[in-house]
Amino acid sequence: MSTETKTIQFSAESLNVCNRIIARYPEGKQKSALLPLLHLAQAEFGGWLSPDTMDYVASILKIQPIEVYEVATFYTMYNMKPVGKCLIEVCRTGPCWLRGAEDIVNHIENKLNIKDGQTTPDGMFTLKTVECMAACGTGPMFQCGDHYFEDLTTEKVDELLEQFRRNPPPVRNIV
């Protein structure tokens, strides 16, 4: 059995971005860079934040790992486990729910044979319900990559799933 571990380290390009982000904040206030660094880390390290990745971010900011875990687990925009090529994030707040988001979530669950928070066996799709995505008047809606899809119907969802299967949207552009 191999005891080899992978070292978590930003690429040179991402490390430059990281340093520019940290430089935005006054000396002693580097913790303020935590949210954008978590986005950067999630984008670079496979679309999710492993404990090793969060520890790495903590070491960069010279803070305790628990401070990173508290933030990363609070916000729905951070993934605590691996996700599929297409992360479908459906708004679950009141206005979208009133406009049919529950039906959209149920339809996606049935269509892909997964539940909220799960990934299809082929690793293609992950379904995740999230907090408000600021489309209250045009819900139900979801985000996949950098793209927002509003006024959803089950027919539109079926078309989008087929489109994503043929041509997955690129991962979210973070910085």
N, C-alpha and C positions, 0 to 999 in steps of 0.2 A: 504494500500500500504506500502510495506517495504522500509525503508530508509537505510537498511543494505548495507554497502559497503565492498568490498573485499580489504584487505590490500595486497599491492604488496610487496613481500619480497623474495629475493633469498633463496633457500634451503641452508642448512649448507654447502653442498658440493659445490654448485655454488658460495656461498659467499667466500669460501676458494679460489676458482679459481679466483674470482673477485679481491681479495686482492693480489694474486700472480701477476695478470696482472698489477694492479696499482703499485706494488712495482718495476716493470721494469723501471719506469720512475723517474727522479730526483724530489726531493721535489719542489713543486710549478708547476710542469709540468704534474700533474695527468690527465689533460684534454686529453693528448696524448693517454690515455687508452680508449677513447670514442668508437672508432670503434669496438674493441674486446668486450667491455662491451655491446654494442648494439647487437652484434651477440649472446652473452651469454643470454641476456634478451629475445631476440626473440625466441631462442631455448627453454628457460625455460617457457615462458609465452604464449604458444599456437601458436607459429609460426608467430606472428605479434607484432607490437609495438603500444600499446594503449597510449593515452596521459598520463594516470596514470603510465604506465611502463616507459615512457620517463622521466616523472617527478622524478620517483624513481632513475633512472640512474643519472639524474642531481644532485640529493641530495647526492648520493654516491660520485660523483666527485666534489661536492661543486662548481657547475657552474649553470648558469641560465638555466631554461628549454628551452628557445628559442635557446640556443646554441646546445642543443640536437636535437630539432625539425629541425633546419637548416641542420644538417648533415644527420639525418634519412630520410628526404624527398628528399635529393639530390641524394642519391645512390639507384639504383634499387634493390640492394641486401636486402634492408629492406622493410618489408611489413607494410603498414599503415592501413590495414584492415585484418580481418580474412581470412585465405586461406584454401583450401581443404587439404585432407590427402596427395594428390599428387600435389605438386606445380611444374608445367611444365614451365621452363624458357627457352624460345627460343631466341637465339641470333638474334638481329635485325640490326646489323651493316653491312656495305657495303659488305665485302667478303661473308658472309653467305647469304645476300639478293641476291647477284649475282648468288649464287649457288642454289637458290630455297627456301630460308627460308620463303619468302612470301607465296609460295604455301603450305608449311608445316603449317604455322599459319592458313591460310584459311581452310586447311583440318581439323585441330584440331578443329577450331571454328565450322565447319559444323558437324563434327563427334560428338562433345560433346554438340552442340547447345548453345554455349557460345561465348562471344567476349573476346578480350584481356582485362585482368584485372578482369574478372568475374570468379565465381565459379559455378560448377554444382549444381542444387537444392539438390542433395543428399550429398553435402559436400565432394565429392570424389576428384574432379579435379579443380584446378585453373590454368588458362592459363595466362602467363605473358611474354611480350617481354622485353628483357634486353639488356644492352650494351655488348660489346665484351667479349667473354668467352674464347678467345685465341685458337680457333680451325679454324683459317682462311683457312687453306688448306684442311680441312676435313668437312666443312659445307655442307649443313645446319646441325645445331646441337642444342640439348637442354640438359638441366640439370634437373634431378629429384632426390631430396635428394643429396647424395654424388656421384651420378653416372652421367657420361657424355655419351651422345649417339650422334654419329657423322655419317656423310654420310647418312643422313636420306632420306628415300623415304616415300611416303604415305603408302606403304605396311609395312615398318618397323614401322612406327608410329602406325598403326593399331595393329600390334603384341604387341608393347610396352604398348599400352593402355589396352589391354586385360590382359597382364601380371600384370600391376599395379593394375588393378581392383581385380584380384585374390590375389595378394600379394604386397600391397603398400610398396615402399621402405621406410626405416626409415628416419626420419627427418635428416637434415644435421648435421653432427658431427662438432661442432664449435671449441672446444678448445682441 
